[in-house]
Amino acid sequence: MRWDAQRLDAEEAATLPGMPSMRGLLRSVQVPEFRGLTFHEVRSRSALNEVPADSPMPFRWTINPYRGCSHACVYCYARGSHQWLELDTGRDFDTQVVVKTNLVEVLRRELARPSWRREHVALGTNTDPYQRAEGRYRLMPGVISALAGSGTPLSVLTKGTLLRRDLPLLAAAARDVPVGLGVSMAIWDDELHAALEPGVPTPRARLDLVRAITDAGLPCGVFLAPVLPGLTDRLADLDATIAAIAGAGATGVTVVPLHLRPGAREWFSAWLAREHPQLVPRYQQLYRRGASVPAEYRSWLAGRVAPLLARHGLDRQAGGAARGVPGDQDADFPAGSLPDPPRAAPPAGDPPAGTAPHRPAEPEQLALL
């Protein structure tokens, strides 16, 4: 595997026999508290990842403590990144989690460099920093302290309720630097949630997290993402979800349609063919040109969502603004993914011709990022 020049000498009973002989691998660990997961512990050469210059993201730097994710979201756009490790984008992504054990040490060195300009750093842009592995390795407290201590603004996007553990630390950091928090959720139906994101805390638990964050005096936006055509984009479903988000005290909502990048596309398509075969032709048409839905669908979704956001008082802020992040407030995702202003939106009835989602026989619901 491509984990060269990384080594960990510490031994533990849970280390798997023979695994340290793999080139560049530190050790691989399985422990009873995290049944079904294998943690591959590595030493990272760097902590700060620079975003490509042509990226539409409003931040230049990210940190990813983990690769792979036990949330096991069928639609996760980050699945393709596991191929670089010569692991598959399906089951391996869900169960083979790479842990950067020396992340905080490396980060502190990088932040101390004279060249560091204290630019905004985003966490949760690839895999979730508050997935189950964080309960064992506790990397985030050190990351938060290092960033805040260096005067570096930060933001975190998560589905993990483990963030509650670090709320006092985040509140303290917010007194020194801008801190933005976002919670990702869009599936409100318990059955669909269990099918599509089996390792994620329930939607209600995540709304409780939103409330805890805002009660701590921190801004918290919600990413209603991804919206799944034919599964989570019905008016009643969107209305119920946005109402619940507003009731939890969210400071804004960002709405993003499903992206089907390579890796995620194959895994999600297999699930769709198995669980909702009647939707397969619709998805083949919608995503025939690549990972994104056509502009017509995005405009239709914007028109459907805009009056709901207005009705529930969530139409004033989205993206970075909702999370208290300075800079380009509406560019957390590629252009066209955020709701247009109501005056520019098409009627919120049926989708435009050629993009209308098929409807499953029974009501289902929402999805997240």
ZIMO-V636253 format. One line per field, one symbol per residue. ss: DSSP state (a for helix, b for strand, c for the rest). psi: psi as a letter, one per 40 degrees, with the letter a starting at -180 (. if undefined). A space follows every 50 residues. Layout:
# ZIMO-V636253
ss->???
psi->???
This chain:
# ZIMO-V636253
ss->ccccccccccccccbcccaaacccccbbbccaaacccbbbbbccccccbb ccccccccccbbbccbbcccccbcccaaaaaaaaacccccaaaaabbbbb ccaaaaaaaaacccccccccbbbcccccccccaaaaaccaaaaaaaaaac cccbbbbbccaaaaaaaaaaaaacccccbbbbbbcccccaaaaaaabccc ccaaaaaaaaaaaaaccccbbbbbbbbcccccccaaaaaaaaaaaaaccc cbbbbbbccccccaaaaaaaaaaaacaaaaaaaaaaccccccccaaaaaa aaaaaaaaaaacccccccaaaaaccccccccccccccccccaaacccccc ccccccccccccccccccc
psi->iffifhihehiidehhhedeehhehcihhhidefheihhhhihididhhh hideieieieiihgdihihedfhdeheeddeeddefiiebddddeghhhg dfdddddddddehdehefihhhieecihefiddddddfddddddddddde fhiiihhieheedddedddddddeedihhhhihhiehdhdddddddgdei iidddddddddddddeeiihihhgiihhhedeeidddddddddddddeei eihhhhihhgihcddddddddddddgdeedddddddfdeaeiiidddddd dddddddddddeffediibdddefhiaheffdiiheeihiiddeiiifbi iiheehiihidihaaiia.
